[in-house]
């Protein structure tokens, strides 16, 4: 991969190569004895590969020449570079997408719909008949303005939805490509570990034994140099393991971005096929309800006024009827008046009789006193006449 890096290209099957220089096949033709291998995570990595890929690892490990410094330095570099180019292109692809405006547009759409208020303040039946028709017309005008804005936003959202769906497909290809690099790195690591373990258990042991047997400095130097080359190769394998970890982390990250794009695309679709049509339907219903509300209000006002008049007339009729009935049943002179007059007359007669009786009694008493006085006077005159 280089400047012609393309996500649209189908990922090839994982392949291993030395990149710069192929070691002589004749030098690696003889298969070294296989010592008992230690796990070191190899079993887990081997489980991720197919039998064909494991066979390729086995064959490739036989071609590795640890003594070839250039070959070891470039070991797996091709895949590392492809992964680096892949990451850079992926970043560029994400950098050119500004999905924040999609959220802003959806928010703006929701604001448009929320701010569209059907209700208007009206006071009394006069306001109802005066403003009713104008209110419906104003409602339709405001609806037309909001509908224009909503349609513009909807069109832009559809464009973003298409872009997001294309990105989802692209991320699928990116995921497959990253998985291919991950497998290639796994195969390089397995092949390198197999070769390294084999060389340390065979060639390095032989060189060390030869140096001990001969005691020559040059043999000891050869053993030391080969041990250093094994150490450098081990560091190279560790470097590939770090790169493999990056590839392993990239996979879930791609899926996370893909999931976010899918969710956003679904949200846009739901907005287009559900929210906007629902709002339009509710708008039609709102206008219909407004017509019905106006008619109901007018009918209610008329009924209230009629009922008020009927109640008022009924109350007045009740009072008039009762008063008329009372007056019709009432006599010329009230019985209470006759009773009062009769009682007064009786009292007066009682008083007169009492006075008359008292007068008679006093007259009798006076007559008796007069007789006594007259008798006393006669007696006194007789007495005086005798002297």
C-alpha positions, 0 to 999 in steps of 0.5 A: 500500500502506498499513495494508491491506498484504496479502501474500496479494494477487496483485501487479499488473503494474508501473505508473508514476504521478506519485503527487501531481500529473499534469503537463498532457498538452498541455505534453508532447504534443510529442515532443522530438528524440532525441539519441544516448543513452549506455548508463550501464547502461540497456541492462542494465536494459532487458533485464530488462523486457518489450516492453510495459513498455519501451513504458510507460517510453517513454510515461511519460518523455514525461510527466515535467516536470522543472520541476514541483518537486512532481512531481519530489519525489514521483517514484517515491515511491509504489513506495518507500513500498510497498517500505518497507511491504513490508519492515516487514511482512516483518520483522513476519512473521519476528519472530512466527515462532520456529523455534528451538523446532523445533530444540529439539523435534527435539533433545529427541526425539533425546535421548528416543530415545537415552536409551532403553536396552534393556540391563540388567546381569545376572549368572549363570543365577539372575539370568537366570531371576529377572529375565528376565520383570521386565526385559521388563515394565519394558522395555514400561513404559519404552517406553510412557512414552517413546512418550507423550513422543515422540507429544507432540513429534511432534504439535507438530512436525506443527503447525510443519510446517504453519506452515512450509509456509504460510510457504513459500507466503507467501514465494513471494508476497512474492518476486513482490511484491518482483520487481514493485516491483523492475521498477517502480523499474527503469521509473521509473529508465529513464524518468527517465534518458531524460527527464533526458538529453533535457532536458539535451541540448535544453531546457537547451542552448537556455536556455544558448544564449539566455542567452549570446545575450541576456546578460540576467541573467534568462535566465542565471538561468532556465538556472541554475535549470533546470540545478539542477532537472536535478541534483535530478532526477538525485539523485532517480533515484540515490535510486531506484537505491538503493531498487532495489538494496535490492529486488534484495537482498531477493529472494535473502534471501527465497529464503534464508529460504524455503529454510531453511523448506523444509529445516526442514519436510523435516527435520520430515517425515523425523523424523515418517515415518522416525525415529519409525516406525523407532524403534518398529520397533526397539523391537518388534525389541528386545523380541523380541531380549530374549526370544530372548536370555533363551532363548539365555542359559538354554540356554547356561547349561544346556549349559555346566553339562552339558558341565562335568559330562560333562568332569568325569565323563570325567576321573574315569572316565579316571583310574579306568580307567587305574589299574584296568588298571594294577592288573589287569596288575600281578603279585603280586610285581613283576619289579623286586623279583625282579630286586633280590632275585636281584641281592642273592642273587648278590652275597651268594653272590659275597661268600661264595665270595670269603670262602671262597676267601680263607679257604682261601688263608690256611689254606694259607699258615698251614699252610706257615708252621706247618710252617716254624715247627715245622721251625725249632723242631726245629732249635733244639731239636737244636742245644740238645741238642748243647751 
